[in-house]
């Protein structure tokens, strides 16, 4: 289904959302043997509305890239099962039932493509996703994580961490030699250099290349005080929250204690812990780097 004579991705970084994909993408982009589109997160196969734009819209992103180098794509909406609508009228997630599961759909276009997914402790991933949406002002920060996640399921704060089901779907369609699972805590946070070497080698790139590491965090987070201020402030004050002056609110983050509550962690643990053994079985990993928010819960419980 790939249009003839057009550049196309040979690998995909499919997720998970808020698990280090932007960092890895930047490390791949620096490699002299890759030629990657300037935009990360095309979401063509992760949104029914974007898929309806058609092949020309998608393949235009790869025009001008070097066909003699490795071309790839990164969209964290792909580590999912079916293609959802983003702008359906319902508050609930709905899918385009006419399309096959995402891994099957992508394989129809690129039957030999390789895939990489990064998995992060799902409790901490969900917290990061929640803070991301709160920074965008997508819901009242006074509702709390559990309420926002359940009231606005299309944000997929919880859903994107239900790894077992998505792993099963992807592994049913993609053979193990073309599907690489990376664990954020063990392989990126604590062993990034070896992980980069292994990833380059997996993609057929020179594994000896050493990229320049970013000097600061790729995604700068906001303190809870700035998030609350941004949501409830007027138009002029919102501009202040987005300016450098907003950093003062982060320095004196007097509302930080109300960002995440013990009941939020308990809720996330109740959702994610039941599938822990399934993830271990599917990946062959002991998940020793994941505490499912236990340490944070203990700290929150002590402070109350």
C-alpha positions in Angstrom: 0.0 0.0 0.0 3.1 2.3 0.0 2.9 4.7 -2.9 5.6 3.9 -5.5 8.8 5.9 -5.5 8.1 7.7 -2.2 10.2 7.8 0.9 8.8 5.7 3.7 9.7 4.8 7.3 11.6 1.6 7.9 11.1 1.8 11.7 8.6 3.1 14.2 9.0 4.3 17.7 5.4 3.6 18.9 5.3 4.6 22.6 4.6 4.6 25.3 3.5 8.1 25.9 5.5 9.9 28.6 8.1 7.2 28.7 11.2 8.8 27.1 10.3 8.6 23.4 11.3 12.2 22.7 14.8 11.6 24.2 15.3 8.4 22.2 14.0 10.1 19.0 16.6 12.9 19.5 19.3 10.4 19.9 18.2 8.6 16.7 18.0 11.9 14.8 21.6 12.7 15.6 22.9 9.5 14.1 24.6 10.3 10.7 23.0 7.2 9.1 19.4 8.3 9.8 17.2 10.8 7.9 14.1 11.6 10.0 11.1 13.9 9.5 11.3 17.2 11.4 8.0 16.5 13.1 7.6 13.8 15.8 4.2 12.5 16.4 2.5 12.3 13.0 -0.3 10.0 14.5 -1.5 8.9 11.0 -2.2 5.4 12.2 -3.4 6.5 15.6 -6.3 8.8 14.7 -9.3 8.0 12.5 -9.5 11.6 11.5 -5.8 11.8 10.5 -6.0 8.5 8.6 -8.9 9.9 6.6 -6.5 12.6 5.3 -5.1 9.9 3.0 -1.7 8.6 2.0 -0.4 11.7 0.3 -0.9 13.7 3.5 1.2 11.1 5.4 4.0 10.5 2.9 4.5 14.2 2.3 6.2 14.3 5.7 9.0 12.1 4.3 9.6 14.1 1.1 13.0 15.6 1.0 14.6 13.0 3.3 17.6 11.1 2.2 16.5 7.8 0.7 20.0 6.3 1.2 19.7 6.7 5.0 17.4 5.1 7.5 14.0 6.8 7.7 11.7 6.3 10.7 8.6 7.7 12.4 7.6 8.2 16.0 4.0 8.4 17.3 3.1 7.4 20.8 -0.6 6.8 19.8 0.5 3.7 17.9 1.1 1.6 21.1 -2.6 0.9 21.3 -5.0 -1.7 19.9 -7.5 -0.1 17.5 -7.7 3.3 15.8 -9.8 5.7 17.8 -11.6 8.8 16.8 -10.2 12.0 18.4 -13.1 14.3 17.8 -16.2 12.2 18.2 -19.1 13.8 19.9 -19.2 11.3 22.7 -17.1 11.7 25.9 -16.1 8.1 25.5 -13.4 6.5 23.3 -14.9 5.2 20.1 -13.0 3.3 17.3 -13.2 3.2 13.6 -14.4 -0.4 13.3 -13.7 -0.5 9.6 -10.0 -0.5 10.2 -7.9 -3.4 11.5 -5.8 -3.3 14.7 -3.0 -0.7 14.5 -0.1 -3.2 14.1 -1.9 -5.0 11.3 -2.8 -1.7 9.6 0.8 -0.4 9.7 2.1 -3.8 8.5 -0.2 -3.5 5.4 1.9 -0.5 4.4 5.3 -1.6 5.8 5.5 -5.4 6.1 9.3 -5.4 7.0 9.3 -2.4 9.4 10.9 -2.6 12.8 9.2 -1.3 16.0 10.4 0.0 19.3 8.3 0.6 22.4 9.5 2.0 25.7 7.7 0.9 28.8 7.8 3.0 32.0 6.3 2.2 35.5 2.6 2.7 34.6 1.8 4.5 37.8 4.5 7.1 37.2 3.7 7.3 33.5 0.1 8.1 34.4 1.1 10.8 36.8 3.3 12.3 34.1 0.5 12.2 31.6 -1.9 13.8 34.1 0.5 16.7 34.8 0.9 17.1 31.0 -2.8 17.6 30.5 -3.0 19.9 33.5 -0.2 22.0 32.1 -2.3 22.4 29.0 -5.3 23.5 31.0 -7.4 20.7 29.8 -9.4 20.2 33.0 -9.6 21.8 36.4 -6.6 20.8 38.6 -8.9 20.8 41.6 -10.6 17.7 40.4 -7.7 15.4 41.1 -6.1 12.7 39.0 -8.7 10.0 39.5 -11.6 12.3 38.7 -9.9 13.7 35.6 -8.9 10.2 34.4 -12.4 8.8 34.8 -14.4 11.9 33.7 -12.2 12.5 30.6 -11.3 9.0 29.2 -10.3 10.4 25.8 -7.2 11.8 27.5 -6.3 8.2 28.0 -4.3 9.0 31.2 -5.0 5.5 32.5 -5.5 3.6 29.2 -2.0 4.3 27.8 -0.6 2.4 30.7 -2.5 -0.8 30.2 0.5 -2.4 28.6 -0.4 -6.1 28.7 -3.3 -5.9 26.2 -1.4 -3.8 23.8 1.7 -6.0 24.0 -0.4 -9.0 23.3 -2.0 -7.4 20.2 1.4 -6.2 18.8 3.2 -9.5 19.5 0.4 -11.4 17.7 1.1 -9.3 14.5 4.8 -8.5 14.7 7.6 -11.2 15.1 10.0 -10.7 18.0 13.0 -9.9 15.7 11.1 -6.8 14.6 9.6 -5.7 17.9 12.0 -4.3 20.6 10.8 -3.5 24.1 12.9 -1.1 26.2 12.3 -0.5 29.9 12.7 3.2 30.8 13.9 2.8 34.4 16.5 0.0 33.7 17.6 0.8 30.2 17.3 4.5 29.7 17.4 6.1 33.1 20.1 3.9 34.5 21.9 2.4 31.4 21.2 4.8 28.5 24.7 4.4 26.9 24.4 0.6 26.4 20.7 0.9 25.4 21.7 3.4 22.6 24.4 1.1 21.4 21.9 -1.8 21.3 19.2 0.2 19.7 21.5 1.5 16.9 22.6 -2.1 16.3 19.0 -3.3 16.2 18.2 -0.8 13.5 21.3 -1.6 11.5 23.1 1.6 12.3 26.7 2.1 13.4 26.6 1.2 17.1 29.8 3.0 17.9 28.3 6.5 17.3 28.1 8.7 20.4 25.4 11.4 20.2 25.5 14.7 22.0 23.3 14.4 25.1 20.9 17.3 26.0 22.1 19.5 28.7 18.7 19.9 30.3 15.4 18.1 30.5 13.7 17.8 27.2 10.2 18.4 28.6 10.3 21.1 31.3 7.6 20.5 33.9 5.6 23.1 35.8 5.1 23.2 39.5 1.5 22.7 40.7 1.1 26.3 41.8 1.8 27.5 38.2 -0.6 24.9 36.8 -3.4 26.0 39.1 -2.6 29.7 38.5 -2.6 29.1 34.7 -6.0 27.4 34.8 -7.9 30.0 36.9 -6.1 33.2 35.9 -7.4 35.6 33.3 -6.0 36.0 29.8 -3.2 38.5 30.8 -2.2 36.4 33.8 -2.1 33.2 31.7 0.5 34.9 29.5 2.5 35.5 32.7 2.3 31.8 33.6 3.8 30.9 30.2 6.6 33.4 30.5 9.9 33.2 32.3 8.3 35.0 35.2 6.1 31.9 35.6 9.2 30.2 36.8 8.9 32.1 40.1 5.8 30.2 40.8 7.8 27.0 40.4 10.4 28.2 42.8 7.8 29.0 45.5 5.5 26.1 44.7 3.4 26.3 47.9 0.6 24.2 46.4 2.8 21.2 45.5 1.4 19.1 48.3 -2.0 19.0 46.6 -0.9 17.8 43.2 -1.0 14.1 43.8 -2.9 12.5 46.7 -2.6 9.0 48.3 -6.0 8.0 46.9 -4.8 8.8 43.4 -1.9 6.3 43.8 -4.1 3.7 45.3 -6.5 4.1 42.4 -3.7 3.7 39.8 -2.2 0.7 41.7 -5.6 -1.0 41.7 -5.8 -0.6 37.9 -2.2 -1.6 37.0 -1.0 -4.2 39.5 -3.5 -6.9 38.3 -1.7 -7.1 34.9 1.9 -7.1 36.3 2.4 -10.9 35.9 1.0 -10.7 32.3 3.6 -8.1 31.4 6.4 -10.1 33.0 5.3 -13.2 31.0 5.0 -11.3 27.7 8.3 -9.5 28.0 10.4 -11.9 30.0 11.4 -9.0 32.2 11.2 -9.1 36.0 10.0 -5.5 36.3 12.3 -4.9 39.2 12.6 -1.2 38.3 8.9 -0.7 38.8 7.4 -0.1 42.3 4.0 0.9 41.0 4.0 4.1 43.1 4.6 2.2 46.4 7.4 4.6 47.5 5.4 7.7 46.6 2.3 6.3 48.3 4.3 5.7 51.5 5.6 9.3 51.4 2.1 10.7 50.9 0.7 8.6 53.6 3.4 9.8 56.1 2.7 13.5 55.3 -1.1 13.2 56.0 
